[in-house]
Amino acid sequence: MDTTFVWDDNFITDLEGVDGQHHALVDLFNELSGALFRQGQGQDNDALLEDIYRRLLAYTEYHFAEEEELMQQHGLDERHMQPHRHLHQQFVEQVALLWRQRKSMADPGTTLVGFLTSWLGLHILGVDQSMARQICSIRGGLSPAQAFDQERRNNDNGTQALLKMIGKLYTALSLQNMQLAESNLLLEERVAERTQELAQANVRLEAMSRTDGLLQIANRAYFEERLVQACAQAGRSGRPVGLVMVDVDHFKRYNDHHGHQQGDRCLQAVAQALRTSVHRVSDVVARYGGEEFAVILPDTDAEGALAVARQIVRNVRLLELAHGNSPVWPCVTVSAGAASMVPPASKDGRYGRTQLVDMADAALYGAKSLGRNGCQLAAAPQVPAEDATQQPV
């Protein structure tokens, strides 16, 4: 396969420089052809292929520039120069497109070699030989227009038929290769789109797995995950983490009196009020269960946690959602328990999580026992004698 293109006298144009360039092109075509078919035998020569292709493309562009300069110097008729230049441009675009798509081809060696063969016949045996004859006629005294007209008259029917056949073959191959490349490009774009859609779907799925569908805040599972993380991080850094537990006062009475659909809307409004009560990205508002909520407050001491709890109680009351069966207030209210501690240093933070939830729950129970519609702060945690890493806040 190393001699796919055989150089012979039919390629000679007798133009100084041009024949040498054609011979160099044939050598590069053969080098690329050999490497392409060796690749089909399992040899890892991607770097070699890329090097040959880059040299071939650079030399082809150099050769085309030289030919166009030669045609310009001799003033060839524009009826020849325009399609000649177009063939040059078309070849560079086509070979670059095929090269980019070669890895998606079933048989890249055969496709590329077939394209180069048809182009070589059309270029050297066709337009370049015609160019050479016209230059010879111009040097002999004919005008460019006369040389072009003579060229058209003098070609015998066999030559014209052969060139026409080669031209049709090249055009068909070019169109086929373009369509194949466009199909591969479209396939790649569709795969990329589907990959992006899948990635977006995974993001949405992950968000859904962490979000309460009704209230659009974090769900219980995500709350547990984030609280353990917050306690582990706080334990390592020696910084406090705050927690506020919230319960809608007499929510069962609200549902019984106003109906479950209105109860859902009530919970949605309360969730929004909780969201407006915190301002940091690191704070997490979650549905703990039923009408219970929880707010994780990283790097927050007892005073800060109590301030957030007060703000939550105030913001819910400001909603002024009528509660027709509340012994506490004519509108919907909440009770809140706040707690803060520096969790004990541990790998996963689970012990700190349990202690902090117990503290906030006890404070919430205290707020309810005092008549609801208010908040309480948990007592500072007791430090076990054997655990000096845990400090009250």
C-alpha positions in Angstrom: 0.0 0.0 0.0 3.0 2.3 0.2 2.8 2.9 -3.6 -0.9 3.6 -4.1 0.0 6.5 -6.5 2.6 5.6 -9.2 4.4 8.5 -10.8 4.9 8.3 -14.5 5.5 10.6 -17.5 1.8 11.3 -17.9 2.1 13.6 -14.9 4.8 15.8 -16.4 3.7 19.3 -17.5 7.2 20.7 -18.4 6.6 23.7 -16.2 9.6 24.6 -14.1 8.9 23.9 -10.4 5.4 22.5 -11.0 6.5 18.9 -11.8 8.8 18.7 -8.8 5.9 19.9 -6.6 3.6 17.3 -8.1 6.1 14.6 -7.5 6.4 15.7 -3.8 2.6 15.6 -3.5 2.5 12.1 -4.9 5.2 11.0 -2.4 3.2 12.5 0.5 0.0 10.9 -0.7 1.8 7.5 -0.7 3.2 8.1 2.7 -0.3 9.0 4.1 -1.9 6.0 2.3 0.7 3.6 3.8 0.2 4.9 7.3 -3.6 4.8 7.0 -3.6 1.1 6.0 -1.0 0.2 8.6 -3.4 1.7 11.1 -6.0 -0.8 10.0 -3.5 -3.6 11.0 -3.6 -2.4 14.6 -0.4 -0.3 14.7 -0.6 2.7 17.0 0.5 5.5 14.7 -1.9 8.3 15.4 1.0 10.7 15.9 2.6 9.7 12.7 -0.7 10.1 10.8 -1.2 13.5 12.2 2.4 14.5 11.2 2.0 13.3 7.6 -1.4 15.0 7.3 0.0 18.3 8.6 2.9 18.2 6.1 0.6 17.2 3.3 -1.8 20.0 3.9 1.0 22.6 4.3 2.7 21.5 1.1 -0.6 21.4 -0.8 -1.4 25.0 0.2 2.2 26.0 -0.8 1.8 24.3 -4.2 -1.6 25.9 -4.9 -0.2 29.3 -4.1 2.7 28.7 -6.5 0.3 27.6 -9.3 -2.0 30.5 -8.8 1.0 32.9 -8.9 2.2 31.2 -12.2 -1.3 31.6 -13.8 -1.4 35.2 -12.7 2.1 35.9 -14.2 1.1 34.5 -17.6 -2.3 36.2 -17.5 -4.4 33.0 -18.1 -8.0 33.5 -19.1 -10.3 34.0 -16.2 -12.5 31.1 -17.5 -9.7 28.8 -16.6 -8.3 30.5 -13.5 -11.6 30.8 -11.7 -12.5 27.1 -11.7 -8.9 26.2 -11.1 -8.7 28.3 -7.9 -12.1 26.9 -6.8 -10.7 23.3 -7.1 -7.8 24.4 -4.9 -10.0 25.8 -2.2 -12.4 22.9 -2.4 -9.7 20.3 -2.0 -8.3 22.0 1.2 -11.8 22.2 2.7 -12.7 18.6 1.7 -9.6 17.0 3.0 -9.7 18.9 6.2 -13.3 17.8 6.8 -12.6 14.2 6.0 -9.6 14.2 8.3 -11.7 15.5 11.2 -14.3 12.8 10.6 -12.0 9.8 9.9 -12.3 8.2 13.3 -16.1 7.8 12.7 -15.6 6.2 9.3 -15.9 2.4 8.9 -12.9 2.4 6.5 -11.0 5.7 6.6 -8.1 4.4 4.6 -10.2 3.4 1.6 -12.4 6.6 1.8 -9.4 9.0 2.0 -7.3 7.2 -0.6 -10.3 7.1 -3.0 -10.8 10.8 -2.6 -7.1 11.6 -3.1 -6.9 9.3 -6.2 -9.8 11.0 -7.9 -8.5 14.4 -7.0 -5.0 13.6 -8.3 -6.3 12.5 -11.6 -8.5 15.6 -12.0 -5.8 18.0 -10.8 -2.6 16.9 -12.5 -4.0 15.0 -15.6 -6.8 17.5 -16.0 -6.6 21.2 -15.1 -2.8 21.3 -14.6 -2.0 19.8 -18.0 -4.5 22.2 -19.5 -2.8 25.1 -17.7 0.6 24.0 -19.0 -0.7 23.9 -22.6 -2.2 27.3 -22.3 1.0 28.8 -20.8 2.9 27.2 -23.7 0.5 28.8 -26.2 0.7 32.2 -24.6 4.5 32.0 -24.7 4.1 31.2 -28.4 2.2 34.4 -29.0 -1.4 33.6 -28.5 -3.6 35.8 -26.2 -4.9 34.2 -23.0 -8.4 34.1 -24.6 -7.1 32.5 -27.8 -5.1 30.0 -25.8 -8.2 29.0 -23.7 -10.4 28.6 -26.8 -7.7 26.6 -28.6 -7.4 24.3 -25.6 -11.1 23.6 -25.7 -11.0 22.9 -29.5 -7.9 20.7 -29.5 -8.8 18.1 -26.8 -10.0 15.0 -28.6 -13.2 13.3 -27.7 -11.5 10.6 -25.7 -9.5 13.0 -23.6 -12.6 15.1 -22.9 -14.6 12.0 -22.0 -11.9 10.8 -19.6 -11.6 14.2 -17.9 -15.4 14.5 -17.7 -15.5 11.0 -16.1 -12.8 11.8 -13.6 -14.5 15.1 -12.8 -17.9 13.3 -12.2 -16.1 10.8 -10.0 -14.4 13.5 -8.0 -17.7 15.4 -7.6 -19.6 12.3 -6.6 -16.9 11.4 -4.0 -16.8 15.0 -2.7 -20.6 15.1 -2.3 -20.7 11.7 -0.7 -17.9 12.5 1.7 -19.5 15.9 2.6 -22.8 14.2 3.3 -21.0 11.5 5.4 -19.1 14.2 7.3 -22.3 16.2 7.9 -24.1 13.1 9.0 -21.4 12.3 11.5 -21.3 15.9 12.7 -25.1 15.8 13.2 -24.8 12.5 15.0 -22.1 14.0 17.3 -24.3 17.1 17.9 -27.2 14.8 18.8 -25.1 12.7 21.1 -23.8 15.9 22.8 -27.3 17.2 23.1 -28.5 14.0 24.6 -25.5 13.9 27.0 -26.3 17.4 28.1 -30.0 16.6 28.5 -29.0 13.5 30.5 -26.7 15.6 32.7 -29.4 18.2 33.3 -31.9 15.4 34.1 -29.5 14.0 36.6 -29.1 17.4 38.2 -32.9 17.8 38.3 -33.3 14.3 39.7 -30.7 14.9 42.4 -32.4 18.2 43.3 -35.7 16.4 43.5 -34.2 13.7 45.7 -33.2 16.5 48.1 -36.3 18.7 47.9 -39.7 18.4 49.4 -42.1 18.4 46.5 -44.8 20.4 48.1 -42.8 23.1 49.9 -39.8 23.3 47.6 -37.3 23.3 50.5 -34.9 20.6 51.6 -36.5 17.4 52.7 -35.8 15.3 55.8 -33.1 13.1 54.2 -31.1 16.1 52.9 -31.5 17.8 56.3 -30.0 14.8 58.0 -27.1 14.7 55.6 -26.3 18.4 55.9 -26.6 18.5 59.7 -24.1 15.6 60.0 -21.8 17.4 57.7 -22.2 20.7 59.6 -21.5 19.0 62.9 -18.5 17.2 61.6 -17.0 20.4 60.2 -17.8 22.4 63.3 -16.2 19.7 65.5 -13.0 19.9 63.5 -12.9 23.7 63.4 -14.1 24.3 67.0 -16.8 26.6 65.8 -20.5 26.4 66.9 -23.4 25.2 64.8 -26.9 26.4 65.4 -30.3 24.6 64.9 -33.8 25.9 65.1 -36.7 23.5 65.2 -40.1 24.9 64.2 -43.7 23.6 64.6 -46.9 25.1 63.2 -49.2 25.7 66.2 -52.4 23.6 66.2 -52.0 22.6 62.6 -54.4 19.6 62.9 -57.1 22.0 64.0 -56.2 24.2 61.0 -56.6 21.3 58.6 -59.8 20.1 60.2 -61.3 23.6 60.0 -60.0 24.9 56.7 -59.4 21.7 54.7 -56.3 19.9 53.5 -55.8 21.9 50.4 -55.8 25.1 52.4 -53.5 23.4 54.8 -51.0 22.7 52.0 -51.1 26.4 51.0 -50.5 27.3 54.7 -47.4 25.1 54.9 -46.1 26.6 51.6 -46.5 30.1 53.1 -44.8 29.2 56.3 -41.9 27.6 54.4 -41.5 30.9 52.4 -41.5 32.8 55.7 -38.7 30.6 57.0 -36.7 31.2 53.8 -36.9 34.9 54.3 -35.7 34.6 57.9 -32.2 33.4 56.9 -29.8 35.1 54.5 -26.7 33.0 54.1 -26.2 30.4 51.4 -24.8 28.0 54.0 -28.1 28.1 56.0 -30.5 25.2 55.3 -34.3 25.4 55.6 -35.9 21.9 55.6 -39.1 20.2 56.2 -38.5 17.9 59.2 -41.9 16.1 58.9 -45.6 17.0 58.6 -45.9 20.6 59.9 -42.4 20.5 61.5 -39.5 22.5 60.1 -35.8 22.8 60.9 -33.1 25.4 60.1 -29.4 24.5 60.1 -27.2 27.5 61.0 -23.5 26.8 60.5 -21.0 28.9 62.4 -23.8 30.4 64.6 -23.8 30.7 68.4 -26.7 30.6 70.8 -27.5 34.3 70.5 -27.6 34.1 66.7 -29.7 30.9 66.7 -32.2 32.6 69.1 -32.3 35.7 66.9 -33.2 33.6 63.8 -35.9 31.8 65.9 -37.5 35.1 66.9 -37.4 36.3 63.3 -39.2 33.1 62.1 -41.9 33.5 64.7 -42.4 37.2 63.8 -42.4 36.5 60.0 -45.0 33.8 60.2 -47.2 35.9 62.4 -46.9 38.7 59.8 -48.4 36.4 57.2 -51.7 37.0 58.9 -53.1 33.7 57.7 -56.5 33.3 59.4 -56.7 30.3 61.7 -60.4 29.8 62.6 -59.8 27.2 65.2 -56.7 28.3 67.1 -56.8 28.8 70.9 -53.6 30.8 70.6 -54.1 33.5 68.0 -56.6 34.3 65.3 -53.9 33.8 62.7 -51.4 31.0 62.0 -48.4 31.0 64.4 -45.4 28.8 65.1 -43.3 27.8 68.1 -39.6 27.5 67.8 -36.7 26.0 69.7 -33.2 27.2 69.2 -29.9 25.5 70.2 -26.2 25.9 69.5 -23.1 24.0 70.4 -19.6 23.2 69.4 -20.0 19.5 68.5 -17.4 17.0 69.7 -14.7 16.3 67.2 -15.5 13.1 65.3 -15.2 11.7 61.8 -18.9 11.8 60.8 -20.6 14.3 63.2 -23.5 11.9 64.1 -23.1 12.2 67.8 -23.1 16.0 67.6 -26.2 15.8 65.3 -28.2 13.7 67.8 -27.2 16.0 70.7 -28.1 19.2 68.8 -31.5 17.9 67.7 -32.3 16.8 71.2 -31.4 20.2 72.5 -33.5 22.1 69.9 -36.4 19.6 70.4 -36.4 20.3 74.2 -36.4 24.0 73.6 -39.3 23.6 71.2 -41.2 21.6 73.7 -40.5 24.4 76.2 -41.9 27.1 73.8 -45.1 25.0 73.4 -45.5 24.5 77.1 -45.3 28.3 77.6 -48.3 28.8 75.4 -46.9 28.6 71.9 -46.5 31.5 69.4 -42.9 32.1 70.7 -39.5 30.6 71.0 -37.1 29.3 73.6 -33.3 28.8 73.7 -32.0 25.4 74.8 -29.8 25.2 77.8 -26.0 24.9 77.2 -25.0 21.3 76.7 -23.3 19.5 79.5 -19.7 18.6 78.8 -18.9 15.0 79.6 -15.8 14.7 81.8 -14.1 12.3 79.3 -14.8 14.6 76.3 -13.0 17.9 76.7 -13.4 18.8 73.0 -17.1 19.7 73.4 -17.6 23.3 74.6 -20.9 25.1 75.5 -21.7 28.2 73.5 
